[in-house]
Amino acid sequence: MKNRLKKYIPNEFKESIYEIDFLALYERGIRLLLIDIDNTLANYKVALPSEENIELVEKLKEMGFEVILISNNNFKRVSTFAKPFQDVEFVHYALKPLKCGYRKALRKASRNYQKEEVAAVGDQLMTDVKGTNKMGFYNILVRPIEKKTDVITTKINRFFEKKKLRKIKKKYPKLYEERLKDYESM
Ligand SMILES: [Mg+2]
């Protein structure tokens, strides 16, 4: 996407990661899933993945996806959260929306992936959506699990996110309606 504002528009919005149609993603050729942790899989205060989280990732692997957790949070948080998952790599301090963390994830993957084979799931426009659009990955925005647990950097991102949402609504009303209206209404 060339347009600056369009970088903030996801391919899809879902109420939660459990609502994503992973079968459809598989059918469109996606094989690597880059999943954000904080407020995508668990709120910031939950140190370990839930049973539901683990079941989901297991199911995804059975389907034929490779899963990598990618987070801007620190090593302790990310490694602790990632540990209960089997054969799941993680990237901490990913610096999303910069490309370096995504590139690191691609290097950690078990094989080479074309960008068309990669999809990312996250809860923020300023980091997850922008970063993955820059990389040319398919991306799915989800509703943050518990916004009030956002850390300060995320709270600041949310401030800018609001401004972007307002601009997108004005410039791309149809896309806004389709993919962002529900995200904003919370
Ligand atoms: Mg997040």
Residues whose N, C-alpha, C, O or C-beta is under 5 A from the ligand:
A	BS01	MG	D36 I37 D38 N39 T40 D123
